[in-house]
Amino acid sequence: MENSIPMSTLSPGESGTVDRMTLSAAMCSRMQDIGLMSGTPVVCVGRSPLGDPAAFRIRGAVIALRKADCARIFLRR
């Protein structure tokens, strides 16, 4: 999708809404367990000093996710 951006490109303070995920079935299930699914708002709240992992606010909880996983989750601004 042309308006979708990888979640890994968000900087602290930026946000988006989950459009689609291209993760393995097991990882997709894991993301759904933490509340990350299509239509979920996501806010980047910070990054570790080396840039990986990053912390995101998802449904009121702050969750740290690896850059490799975030690169396969696409957001609409």
N, CA, C and O atoms as a Maestro MAE file, in Angstrom:
{
 s_m_m2io_version
 :::
 2.0.0
}

f_m_ct {
 s_m_title
 :::
 protein
 m_atom[308] {
  # First column is atom index #
  i_m_mmod_type
  r_m_x_coord
  r_m_y_coord
  r_m_z_coord
  i_m_residue_number
  s_m_chain_name
  s_m_pdb_residue_name
  s_m_pdb_atom_name
  i_m_atomic_number
  :::
  1 25 0.845 -1.177 0.000 1 A "MET " " N  " 7
  2 3 0.000 0.000 0.000 1 A "MET " " CA " 6
  3 2 0.887 1.235 0.000 1 A "MET " " C  " 6
  4 15 1.880 1.299 0.725 1 A "MET " " O  " 8
  5 25 0.530 2.187 -0.796 2 A "GLU " " N  " 7
  6 3 1.394 3.347 -0.957 2 A "GLU " " CA " 6
  7 2 1.410 4.283 0.235 2 A "GLU " " C  " 6
  8 15 2.409 4.974 0.433 2 A "GLU " " O  " 8
  9 25 0.365 4.345 1.035 3 A "ASN " " N  " 7
  10 3 0.337 5.238 2.194 3 A "ASN " " CA " 6
  11 2 0.840 4.572 3.466 3 A "ASN " " C  " 6
  12 15 0.861 5.203 4.523 3 A "ASN " " O  " 8
  13 25 1.240 3.326 3.386 4 A "SER " " N  " 7
  14 3 1.716 2.592 4.557 4 A "SER " " CA " 6
  15 2 3.215 2.805 4.743 4 A "SER " " C  " 6
  16 15 3.986 2.848 3.784 4 A "SER " " O  " 8
  17 25 3.602 2.937 6.017 5 A "ILE " " N  " 7
  18 3 5.021 3.048 6.351 5 A "ILE " " CA " 6
  19 2 5.358 1.970 7.375 5 A "ILE " " C  " 6
  20 15 4.500 1.598 8.175 5 A "ILE " " O  " 8
  21 25 6.590 1.461 7.367 6 A "PRO " " N  " 7
  22 3 6.964 0.481 8.387 6 A "PRO " " CA " 6
  23 2 6.978 1.125 9.780 6 A "PRO " " C  " 6
  24 15 7.397 2.272 9.937 6 A "PRO " " O  " 8
  25 25 6.530 0.397 10.757 7 A "MET " " N  " 7
  26 3 6.511 0.889 12.132 7 A "MET " " CA " 6
  27 2 7.922 1.218 12.615 7 A "MET " " C  " 6
  28 15 8.092 2.061 13.496 7 A "MET " " O  " 8
  29 25 8.920 0.571 12.055 8 A "SER " " N  " 7
  30 3 10.317 0.790 12.447 8 A "SER " " CA " 6
  31 2 10.812 2.195 12.104 8 A "SER " " C  " 6
  32 15 11.837 2.628 12.631 8 A "SER " " O  " 8
  33 25 10.107 2.912 11.232 9 A "THR " " N  " 7
  34 3 10.541 4.258 10.845 9 A "THR " " CA " 6
  35 2 10.001 5.354 11.752 9 A "THR " " C  " 6
  36 15 10.380 6.515 11.599 9 A "THR " " O  " 8
  37 25 9.120 5.014 12.698 10 A "LEU " " N  " 7
  38 3 8.583 6.028 13.600 10 A "LEU " " CA " 6
  39 2 9.661 6.547 14.540 10 A "LEU " " C  " 6
  40 15 10.459 5.776 15.075 10 A "LEU " " O  " 8
  41 25 9.676 7.840 14.731 11 A "SER " " N  " 7
  42 3 10.551 8.476 15.716 11 A "SER " " CA " 6
  43 2 9.746 8.719 16.978 11 A "SER " " C  " 6
  44 15 8.516 8.739 16.920 11 A "SER " " O  " 8
  45 25 10.400 8.904 18.119 12 A "PRO " " N  " 7
  46 3 9.662 9.190 19.350 12 A "PRO " " CA " 6
  47 2 8.705 10.371 19.164 12 A "PRO " " C  " 6
  48 15 9.083 11.429 18.660 12 A "PRO " " O  " 8
  49 25 7.454 10.158 19.587 13 A "GLY " " N  " 7
  50 3 6.414 11.173 19.451 13 A "GLY " " CA " 6
  51 2 5.538 10.991 18.223 13 A "GLY " " C  " 6
  52 15 4.443 11.550 18.167 13 A "GLY " " O  " 8
  53 25 5.989 10.224 17.239 14 A "GLU " " N  " 7
  54 3 5.196 9.986 16.035 14 A "GLU " " CA " 6
  55 2 4.233 8.829 16.263 14 A "GLU " " C  " 6
  56 15 4.458 7.964 17.110 14 A "GLU " " O  " 8
  57 25 3.150 8.836 15.480 15 A "SER " " N  " 7
  58 3 2.133 7.804 15.666 15 A "SER " " CA " 6
  59 2 1.558 7.364 14.331 15 A "SER " " C  " 6
  60 15 1.797 7.984 13.294 15 A "SER " " O  " 8
  61 25 0.801 6.287 14.380 16 A "GLY " " N  " 7
  62 3 0.105 5.762 13.215 16 A "GLY " " CA " 6
  63 2 -0.884 4.705 13.660 16 A "GLY " " C  " 6
  64 15 -0.992 4.384 14.843 16 A "GLY " " O  " 8
  65 25 -1.599 4.174 12.689 17 A "THR " " N  " 7
  66 3 -2.590 3.127 12.941 17 A "THR " " CA " 6
  67 2 -2.196 1.906 12.133 17 A "THR " " C  " 6
  68 15 -1.861 2.025 10.954 17 A "THR " " O  " 8
  69 25 -2.230 0.738 12.746 18 A "VAL " " N  " 7
  70 3 -1.813 -0.484 12.063 18 A "VAL " " CA " 6
  71 2 -2.688 -0.711 10.831 18 A "VAL " " C  " 6
  72 15 -3.917 -0.724 10.906 18 A "VAL " " O  " 8
  73 25 -2.012 -0.889 9.698 19 A "ASP " " N  " 7
  74 3 -2.684 -1.153 8.431 19 A "ASP " " CA " 6
  75 2 -2.639 -2.648 8.118 19 A "ASP " " C  " 6
  76 15 -3.656 -3.267 7.805 19 A "ASP " " O  " 8
  77 25 -1.417 -3.216 8.211 20 A "ARG " " N  " 7
  78 3 -1.253 -4.647 7.925 20 A "ARG " " CA " 6
  79 2 0.049 -5.142 8.542 20 A "ARG " " C  " 6
  80 15 0.935 -4.356 8.878 20 A "ARG " " O  " 8
  81 25 0.145 -6.460 8.684 21 A "MET " " N  " 7
  82 3 1.357 -7.085 9.230 21 A "MET " " CA " 6
  83 2 1.775 -8.212 8.299 21 A "MET " " C  " 6
  84 15 0.936 -8.991 7.845 21 A "MET " " O  " 8
  85 25 3.059 -8.302 8.015 22 A "THR " " N  " 7
  86 3 3.592 -9.361 7.159 22 A "THR " " CA " 6
  87 2 4.508 -10.268 7.970 22 A "THR " " C  " 6
  88 15 5.575 -10.667 7.504 22 A "THR " " O  " 8
  89 25 4.089 -10.582 9.165 23 A "LEU " " N  " 7
  90 3 4.854 -11.419 10.093 23 A "LEU " " CA " 6
  91 2 4.505 -12.887 9.892 23 A "LEU " " C  " 6
  92 15 3.509 -13.214 9.247 23 A "LEU " " O  " 8
  93 25 5.329 -13.766 10.448 24 A "SER " " N  " 7
  94 3 5.001 -15.195 10.440 24 A "SER " " CA " 6
  95 2 3.718 -15.395 11.255 24 A "SER " " C  " 6
  96 15 3.329 -14.529 12.038 24 A "SER " " O  " 8
  97 25 3.086 -16.518 11.064 25 A "ALA " " N  " 7
  98 3 1.829 -16.798 11.777 25 A "ALA " " CA " 6
  99 2 2.034 -16.763 13.288 25 A "ALA " " C  " 6
  100 15 1.196 -16.231 14.017 25 A "ALA " " O  " 8
  101 25 3.144 -17.327 13.760 26 A "ALA " " N  " 7
  102 3 3.413 -17.355 15.201 26 A "ALA " " CA " 6
  103 2 3.626 -15.943 15.747 26 A "ALA " " C  " 6
  104 15 3.104 -15.598 16.807 26 A "ALA " " O  " 8
  105 25 4.393 -15.131 15.022 27 A "MET " " N  " 7
  106 3 4.660 -13.771 15.485 27 A "MET " " CA " 6
  107 2 3.403 -12.914 15.371 27 A "MET " " C  " 6
  108 15 3.158 -12.066 16.229 27 A "MET " " O  " 8
  109 25 2.613 -13.119 14.338 28 A "CYS " " N  " 7
  110 3 1.360 -12.378 14.190 28 A "CYS " " CA " 6
  111 2 0.428 -12.691 15.364 28 A "CYS " " C  " 6
  112 15 -0.225 -11.795 15.899 28 A "CYS " " O  " 8
  113 25 0.372 -13.942 15.752 29 A "SER " " N  " 7
  114 3 -0.442 -14.342 16.896 29 A "SER " " CA " 6
  115 2 0.069 -13.681 18.178 29 A "SER " " C  " 6
  116 15 -0.718 -13.246 19.019 29 A "SER " " O  " 8
  117 25 1.374 -13.611 18.313 30 A "ARG " " N  " 7
  118 3 1.976 -12.977 19.493 30 A "ARG " " CA " 6
  119 2 1.639 -11.485 19.543 30 A "ARG " " C  " 6
  120 15 1.340 -10.947 20.610 30 A "ARG " " O  " 8
  121 25 1.688 -10.824 18.389 31 A "MET " " N  " 7
  122 3 1.341 -9.400 18.327 31 A "MET " " CA " 6
  123 2 -0.137 -9.189 18.678 31 A "MET " " C  " 6
  124 15 -0.486 -8.231 19.369 31 A "MET " " O  " 8
  125 25 -0.989 -10.078 18.203 32 A "GLN " " N  " 7
  126 3 -2.408 -9.975 18.534 32 A "GLN " " CA " 6
  127 2 -2.634 -10.186 20.026 32 A "GLN " " C  " 6
  128 15 -3.536 -9.579 20.604 32 A "GLN " " O  " 8
  129 25 -1.838 -11.025 20.649 33 A "ASP " " N  " 7
  130 3 -1.947 -11.253 22.097 33 A "ASP " " CA " 6
  131 2 -1.665 -9.984 22.897 33 A "ASP " " C  " 6
  132 15 -2.232 -9.791 23.972 33 A "ASP " " O  " 8
  133 25 -0.785 -9.113 22.375 34 A "ILE " " N  " 7
  134 3 -0.505 -7.851 23.080 34 A "ILE " " CA " 6
  135 2 -1.404 -6.718 22.593 34 A "ILE " " C  " 6
  136 15 -1.236 -5.567 22.997 34 A "ILE " " O  " 8
  137 25 -2.366 -7.052 21.717 35 A "GLY " " N  " 7
  138 3 -3.346 -6.064 21.282 35 A "GLY " " CA " 6
  139 2 -3.010 -5.350 19.992 35 A "GLY " " C  " 6
  140 15 -3.681 -4.382 19.635 35 A "GLY " " O  " 8
  141 25 -1.991 -5.802 19.283 36 A "LEU " " N  " 7
  142 3 -1.587 -5.159 18.038 36 A "LEU " " CA " 6
  143 2 -2.242 -5.876 16.870 36 A "LEU " " C  " 6
  144 15 -1.872 -6.999 16.529 36 A "LEU " " O  " 8
  145 25 -3.223 -5.215 16.260 37 A "MET " " N  " 7
  146 3 -3.926 -5.767 15.103 37 A "MET " " CA " 6
  147 2 -4.383 -4.615 14.224 37 A "MET " " C  " 6
  148 15 -4.241 -3.453 14.604 37 A "MET " " O  " 8
  149 25 -4.912 -4.913 13.086 38 A "SER " " N  " 7
  150 3 -5.345 -3.884 12.145 38 A "SER " " CA " 6
  151 2 -6.277 -2.891 12.831 38 A "SER " " C  " 6
  152 15 -7.234 -3.278 13.502 38 A "SER " " O  " 8
  153 25 -5.980 -1.598 12.651 39 A "GLY " " N  " 7
  154 3 -6.797 -0.540 13.232 39 A "GLY " " CA " 6
  155 2 -6.323 -0.049 14.593 39 A "GLY " " C  " 6
  156 15 -6.880 0.908 15.130 39 A "GLY " " O  " 8
  157 25 -5.301 -0.690 15.159 40 A "THR " " N  " 7
  158 3 -4.801 -0.293 16.473 40 A "THR " " CA " 6
  159 2 -3.910 0.937 16.365 40 A "THR " " C  " 6
  160 15 -2.970 0.940 15.570 40 A "THR " " O  " 8
  161 25 -4.185 1.996 17.155 41 A "PRO " " N  " 7
  162 3 -3.281 3.150 17.179 41 A "PRO " " CA " 6
  163 2 -1.983 2.807 17.910 41 A "PRO " " C  " 6
  164 15 -1.998 2.099 18.917 41 A "PRO " " O  " 8
  165 25 -0.861 3.315 17.393 42 A "VAL " " N  " 7
  166 3 0.465 3.054 17.939 42 A "VAL " " CA " 6
  167 2 1.217 4.371 18.046 42 A "VAL " " C  " 6
  168 15 1.192 5.175 17.114 42 A "VAL " " O  " 8
  169 25 1.889 4.603 19.176 43 A "VAL " " N  " 7
  170 3 2.717 5.799 19.364 43 A "VAL " " CA " 6
  171 2 4.118 5.350 19.770 43 A "VAL " " C  " 6
  172 15 4.268 4.545 20.690 43 A "VAL " " O  " 8
  173 25 5.137 5.859 19.095 44 A "CYS " " N  " 7
  174 3 6.515 5.575 19.494 44 A "CYS " " CA " 6
  175 2 6.841 6.473 20.682 44 A "CYS " " C  " 6
  176 15 6.739 7.696 20.584 44 A "CYS " " O  " 8
  177 25 7.231 5.874 21.800 45 A "VAL " " N  " 7
  178 3 7.537 6.665 22.999 45 A "VAL " " CA " 6
  179 2 9.026 6.758 23.277 45 A "VAL " " C  " 6
  180 15 9.443 7.532 24.138 45 A "VAL " " O  " 8
  181 25 9.834 5.985 22.567 46 A "GLY " " N  " 7
  182 3 11.272 6.092 22.755 46 A "GLY " " CA " 6
  183 2 12.030 4.950 22.110 46 A "GLY " " C  " 6
  184 15 11.453 3.954 21.673 46 A "GLY " " O  " 8
  185 25 13.342 5.126 22.066 47 A "ARG " " N  " 7
  186 3 14.234 4.107 21.519 47 A "ARG " " CA " 6
  187 2 15.373 3.887 22.508 47 A "ARG " " C  " 6
  188 15 15.734 4.787 23.266 47 A "ARG " " O  " 8
  189 25 15.923 2.705 22.491 48 A "SER " " N  " 7
  190 3 17.091 2.434 23.338 48 A "SER " " CA " 6
  191 2 18.272 3.247 22.803 48 A "SER " " C  " 6
  192 15 18.226 3.710 21.663 48 A "SER " " O  " 8
  193 25 19.318 3.428 23.594 49 A "PRO " " N  " 7
  194 3 20.459 4.234 23.145 49 A "PRO " " CA " 6
  195 2 21.067 3.777 21.817 49 A "PRO " " C  " 6
  196 15 21.578 4.604 21.061 49 A "PRO " " O  " 8
  197 25 21.021 2.488 21.523 50 A "LEU " " N  " 7
  198 3 21.562 1.993 20.257 50 A "LEU " " CA " 6
  199 2 20.495 1.888 19.166 50 A "LEU " " C  " 6
  200 15 20.784 1.448 18.054 50 A "LEU " " O  " 8
  201 25 19.255 2.294 19.486 51 A "GLY " " N  " 7
  202 3 18.184 2.316 18.488 51 A "GLY " " CA " 6
  203 2 17.344 1.063 18.385 51 A "GLY " " C  " 6
  204 15 16.338 1.061 17.676 51 A "GLY " " O  " 8
  205 25 17.721 0.001 19.067 52 A "ASP " " N  " 7
  206 3 16.961 -1.235 18.976 52 A "ASP " " CA " 6
  207 2 16.993 -1.917 20.340 52 A "ASP " " C  " 6
  208 15 18.088 -2.202 20.825 52 A "ASP " " O  " 8
  209 25 15.887 -2.191 20.979 53 A "PRO " " N  " 7
  210 3 14.509 -2.065 20.520 53 A "PRO " " CA " 6
  211 2 13.955 -0.648 20.703 53 A "PRO " " C  " 6
  212 15 14.621 0.245 21.227 53 A "PRO " " O  " 8
  213 25 12.721 -0.484 20.254 54 A "ALA " " N  " 7
  214 3 11.991 0.769 20.442 54 A "ALA " " CA " 6
  215 2 10.766 0.475 21.310 54 A "ALA " " C  " 6
  216 15 10.261 -0.647 21.336 54 A "ALA " " O  " 8
  217 25 10.304 1.500 22.015 55 A "ALA " " N  " 7
  218 3 9.132 1.349 22.884 55 A "ALA " " CA " 6
  219 2 7.932 2.028 22.224 55 A "ALA " " C  " 6
  220 15 8.037 3.142 21.711 55 A "ALA " " O  " 8
  221 25 6.807 1.345 22.247 56 A "PHE " " N  " 7
  222 3 5.575 1.845 21.636 56 A "PHE " " CA " 6
  223 2 4.432 1.750 22.627 56 A "PHE " " C  " 6
  224 15 4.340 0.789 23.390 56 A "PHE " " O  " 8
  225 25 3.554 2.758 22.614 57 A "ARG " " N  " 7
  226 3 2.331 2.701 23.411 57 A "ARG " " CA " 6
  227 2 1.275 2.024 22.548 57 A "ARG " " C  " 6
  228 15 0.913 2.513 21.477 57 A "ARG " " O  " 8
  229 25 0.786 0.879 23.043 58 A "ILE " " N  " 7
  230 3 -0.214 0.079 22.344 58 A "ILE " " CA " 6
  231 2 -1.329 -0.219 23.325 58 A "ILE " " C  " 6
  232 15 -1.130 -0.951 24.294 58 A "ILE " " O  " 8
  233 25 -2.497 0.343 23.078 59 A "ARG " " N  " 7
  234 3 -3.670 0.131 23.948 59 A "ARG " " CA " 6
  235 2 -3.368 0.420 25.412 59 A "ARG " " C  " 6
  236 15 -3.806 -0.315 26.297 59 A "ARG " " O  " 8
  237 25 -2.616 1.493 25.667 60 A "GLY " " N  " 7
  238 3 -2.346 1.936 27.025 60 A "GLY " " CA " 6
  239 2 -1.119 1.327 27.680 60 A "GLY " " C  " 6
  240 15 -0.700 1.788 28.741 60 A "GLY " " O  " 8
  241 25 -0.537 0.311 27.079 61 A "ALA " " N  " 7
  242 3 0.667 -0.322 27.623 61 A "ALA " " CA " 6
  243 2 1.877 0.078 26.781 61 A "ALA " " C  " 6
  244 15 1.750 0.308 25.579 61 A "ALA " " O  " 8
  245 25 3.033 0.161 27.402 62 A "VAL " " N  " 7
  246 3 4.268 0.440 26.667 62 A "VAL " " CA " 6
  247 2 4.971 -0.888 26.420 62 A "VAL " " C  " 6
  248 15 5.299 -1.614 27.358 62 A "VAL " " O  " 8
  249 25 5.198 -1.195 25.145 63 A "ILE " " N  " 7
  250 3 5.765 -2.470 24.723 63 A "ILE " " CA " 6
  251 2 7.040 -2.202 23.924 63 A "ILE " " C  " 6
  252 15 7.040 -1.362 23.023 63 A "ILE " " O  " 8
  253 25 8.122 -2.905 24.244 64 A "ALA " " N  " 7
  254 3 9.372 -2.799 23.483 64 A "ALA " " CA " 6
  255 2 9.374 -3.863 22.398 64 A "ALA " " C  " 6
  256 15 9.138 -5.041 22.668 64 A "ALA " " O  " 8
  257 25 9.643 -3.438 21.168 65 A "LEU " " N  " 7
  258 3 9.675 -4.361 20.032 65 A "LEU " " CA " 6
  259 2 10.978 -4.186 19.253 65 A "LEU " " C  " 6
  260 15 11.498 -3.077 19.133 65 A "LEU " " O  " 8
  261 25 11.494 -5.296 18.727 66 A "ARG " " N  " 7
  262 3 12.709 -5.255 17.926 66 A "ARG " " CA " 6
  263 2 12.452 -4.616 16.570 66 A "ARG " " C  " 6
  264 15 11.358 -4.711 16.014 66 A "ARG " " O  " 8
  265 25 13.486 -3.963 16.050 67 A "LYS " " N  " 7
  266 3 13.393 -3.278 14.762 67 A "LYS " " CA " 6
  267 2 13.012 -4.249 13.637 67 A "LYS " " C  " 6
  268 15 12.229 -3.892 12.757 67 A "LYS " " O  " 8
  269 25 13.553 -5.463 13.656 68 A "ALA " " N  " 7
  270 3 13.255 -6.448 12.612 68 A "ALA " " CA " 6
  271 2 11.768 -6.788 12.575 68 A "ALA " " C  " 6
  272 15 11.204 -6.984 11.498 68 A "ALA " " O  " 8
  273 25 11.129 -6.861 13.741 69 A "ASP " " N  " 7
  274 3 9.693 -7.141 13.788 69 A "ASP " " CA " 6
  275 2 8.892 -5.921 13.359 69 A "ASP " " C  " 6
  276 15 7.902 -6.041 12.638 69 A "ASP " " O  " 8
  277 25 9.324 -4.750 13.805 70 A "CYS " " N  " 7
  278 3 8.615 -3.509 13.458 70 A "CYS " " CA " 6
  279 2 8.659 -3.215 11.958 70 A "CYS " " C  " 6
  280 15 7.754 -2.576 11.422 70 A "CYS " " O  " 8
  281 25 9.704 -3.679 11.290 71 A "ALA " " N  " 7
  282 3 9.838 -3.439 9.853 71 A "ALA " " CA " 6
  283 2 8.779 -4.199 9.058 71 A "ALA " " C  " 6
  284 15 8.543 -3.888 7.890 71 A "ALA " " O  " 8
  285 25 8.139 -5.191 9.678 72 A "ARG " " N  " 7
  286 3 7.126 -5.995 9.001 72 A "ARG " " CA " 6
  287 2 5.702 -5.630 9.426 72 A "ARG " " C  " 6
  288 15 4.742 -6.316 9.076 72 A "ARG " " O  " 8
  289 25 5.583 -4.538 10.185 73 A "ILE " " N  " 7
  290 3 4.278 -4.015 10.594 73 A "ILE " " CA " 6
  291 2 4.116 -2.659 9.920 73 A "ILE " " C  " 6
  292 15 4.952 -1.774 10.103 73 A "ILE " " O  " 8
  293 25 3.060 -2.489 9.151 74 A "PHE " " N  " 7
  294 3 2.869 -1.260 8.376 74 A "PHE " " CA " 6
  295 2 1.738 -0.431 8.942 74 A "PHE " " C  " 6
  296 15 0.686 -0.951 9.313 74 A "PHE " " O  " 8
  297 25 1.976 0.883 9.002 75 A "LEU " " N  " 7
  298 3 1.043 1.835 9.603 75 A "LEU " " CA " 6
  299 2 0.558 2.852 8.588 75 A "LEU " " C  " 6
  300 15 1.243 3.160 7.613 75 A "LEU " " O  " 8
  301 25 -0.643 3.369 8.838 76 A "ARG " " N  " 7
  302 3 -1.156 4.557 8.144 76 A "ARG " " CA " 6
  303 2 -0.938 5.722 9.080 76 A "ARG " " C  " 6
  304 15 -1.135 5.585 10.287 76 A "ARG " " O  " 8
  305 25 -0.536 6.865 8.556 77 A "ARG " " N  " 7
  306 3 -0.343 8.069 9.384 77 A "ARG " " CA " 6
  307 2 -1.667 8.640 9.804 77 A "ARG " " C  " 6
  308 15 -1.709 9.651 10.504 77 A "ARG " " O  " 8
  :::
 }
 m_bond[307] {
  # First column is bond index #
  i_m_from
  i_m_to
  i_m_order
  :::
  1 1 2 1
  2 2 3 1
  3 3 4 2
  4 3 5 1
  5 5 6 1
  6 6 7 1
  7 7 8 2
  8 7 9 1
  9 9 10 1
  10 10 11 1
  11 11 12 2
  12 11 13 1
  13 13 14 1
  14 14 15 1
  15 15 16 2
  16 15 17 1
  17 17 18 1
  18 18 19 1
  19 19 20 2
  20 19 21 1
  21 21 22 1
  22 22 23 1
  23 23 24 2
  24 23 25 1
  25 25 26 1
  26 26 27 1
  27 27 28 2
  28 27 29 1
  29 29 30 1
  30 30 31 1
  31 31 32 2
  32 31 33 1
  33 33 34 1
  34 34 35 1
  35 35 36 2
  36 35 37 1
  37 37 38 1
  38 38 39 1
  39 39 40 2
  40 39 41 1
  41 41 42 1
  42 42 43 1
  43 43 44 2
  44 43 45 1
  45 45 46 1
  46 46 47 1
  47 47 48 2
  48 47 49 1
  49 49 50 1
  50 50 51 1
  51 51 52 2
  52 51 53 1
  53 53 54 1
  54 54 55 1
  55 55 56 2
  56 55 57 1
  57 57 58 1
  58 58 59 1
  59 59 60 2
  60 59 61 1
  61 61 62 1
  62 62 63 1
  63 63 64 2
  64 63 65 1
  65 65 66 1
  66 66 67 1
  67 67 68 2
  68 67 69 1
  69 69 70 1
  70 70 71 1
  71 71 72 2
  72 71 73 1
  73 73 74 1
  74 74 75 1
  75 75 76 2
  76 75 77 1
  77 77 78 1
  78 78 79 1
  79 79 80 2
  80 79 81 1
  81 81 82 1
  82 82 83 1
  83 83 84 2
  84 83 85 1
  85 85 86 1
  86 86 87 1
  87 87 88 2
  88 87 89 1
  89 89 90 1
  90 90 91 1
  91 91 92 2
  92 91 93 1
  93 93 94 1
  94 94 95 1
  95 95 96 2
  96 95 97 1
  97 97 98 1
  98 98 99 1
  99 99 100 2
  100 99 101 1
  101 101 102 1
  102 102 103 1
  103 103 104 2
  104 103 105 1
  105 105 106 1
  106 106 107 1
  107 107 108 2
  108 107 109 1
  109 109 110 1
  110 110 111 1
  111 111 112 2
  112 111 113 1
  113 113 114 1
  114 114 115 1
  115 115 116 2
  116 115 117 1
  117 117 118 1
  118 118 119 1
  119 119 120 2
  120 119 121 1
  121 121 122 1
  122 122 123 1
  123 123 124 2
  124 123 125 1
  125 125 126 1
  126 126 127 1
  127 127 128 2
  128 127 129 1
  129 129 130 1
  130 130 131 1
  131 131 132 2
  132 131 133 1
  133 133 134 1
  134 134 135 1
  135 135 136 2
  136 135 137 1
  137 137 138 1
  138 138 139 1
  139 139 140 2
  140 139 141 1
  141 141 142 1
  142 142 143 1
  143 143 144 2
  144 143 145 1
  145 145 146 1
  146 146 147 1
  147 147 148 2
  148 147 149 1
  149 149 150 1
  150 150 151 1
  151 151 152 2
  152 151 153 1
  153 153 154 1
  154 154 155 1
  155 155 156 2
  156 155 157 1
  157 157 158 1
  158 158 159 1
  159 159 160 2
  160 159 161 1
  161 161 162 1
  162 162 163 1
  163 163 164 2
  164 163 165 1
  165 165 166 1
  166 166 167 1
  167 167 168 2
  168 167 169 1
  169 169 170 1
  170 170 171 1
  171 171 172 2
  172 171 173 1
  173 173 174 1
  174 174 175 1
  175 175 176 2
  176 175 177 1
  177 177 178 1
  178 178 179 1
  179 179 180 2
  180 179 181 1
  181 181 182 1
  182 182 183 1
  183 183 184 2
  184 183 185 1
  185 185 186 1
  186 186 187 1
  187 187 188 2
  188 187 189 1
  189 189 190 1
  190 190 191 1
  191 191 192 2
  192 191 193 1
  193 193 194 1
  194 194 195 1
  195 195 196 2
  196 195 197 1
  197 197 198 1
  198 198 199 1
  199 199 200 2
  200 199 201 1
  201 201 202 1
  202 202 203 1
  203 203 204 2
  204 203 205 1
  205 205 206 1
  206 206 207 1
  207 207 208 2
  208 207 209 1
  209 209 210 1
  210 210 211 1
  211 211 212 2
  212 211 213 1
  213 213 214 1
  214 214 215 1
  215 215 216 2
  216 215 217 1
  217 217 218 1
  218 218 219 1
  219 219 220 2
  220 219 221 1
  221 221 222 1
  222 222 223 1
  223 223 224 2
  224 223 225 1
  225 225 226 1
  226 226 227 1
  227 227 228 2
  228 227 229 1
  229 229 230 1
  230 230 231 1
  231 231 232 2
  232 231 233 1
  233 233 234 1
  234 234 235 1
  235 235 236 2
  236 235 237 1
  237 237 238 1
  238 238 239 1
  239 239 240 2
  240 239 241 1
  241 241 242 1
  242 242 243 1
  243 243 244 2
  244 243 245 1
  245 245 246 1
  246 246 247 1
  247 247 248 2
  248 247 249 1
  249 249 250 1
  250 250 251 1
  251 251 252 2
  252 251 253 1
  253 253 254 1
  254 254 255 1
  255 255 256 2
  256 255 257 1
  257 257 258 1
  258 258 259 1
  259 259 260 2
  260 259 261 1
  261 261 262 1
  262 262 263 1
  263 263 264 2
  264 263 265 1
  265 265 266 1
  266 266 267 1
  267 267 268 2
  268 267 269 1
  269 269 270 1
  270 270 271 1
  271 271 272 2
  272 271 273 1
  273 273 274 1
  274 274 275 1
  275 275 276 2
  276 275 277 1
  277 277 278 1
  278 278 279 1
  279 279 280 2
  280 279 281 1
  281 281 282 1
  282 282 283 1
  283 283 284 2
  284 283 285 1
  285 285 286 1
  286 286 287 1
  287 287 288 2
  288 287 289 1
  289 289 290 1
  290 290 291 1
  291 291 292 2
  292 291 293 1
  293 293 294 1
  294 294 295 1
  295 295 296 2
  296 295 297 1
  297 297 298 1
  298 298 299 1
  299 299 300 2
  300 299 301 1
  301 301 302 1
  302 302 303 1
  303 303 304 2
  304 303 305 1
  305 305 306 1
  306 306 307 1
  307 307 308 2
  :::
 }
}
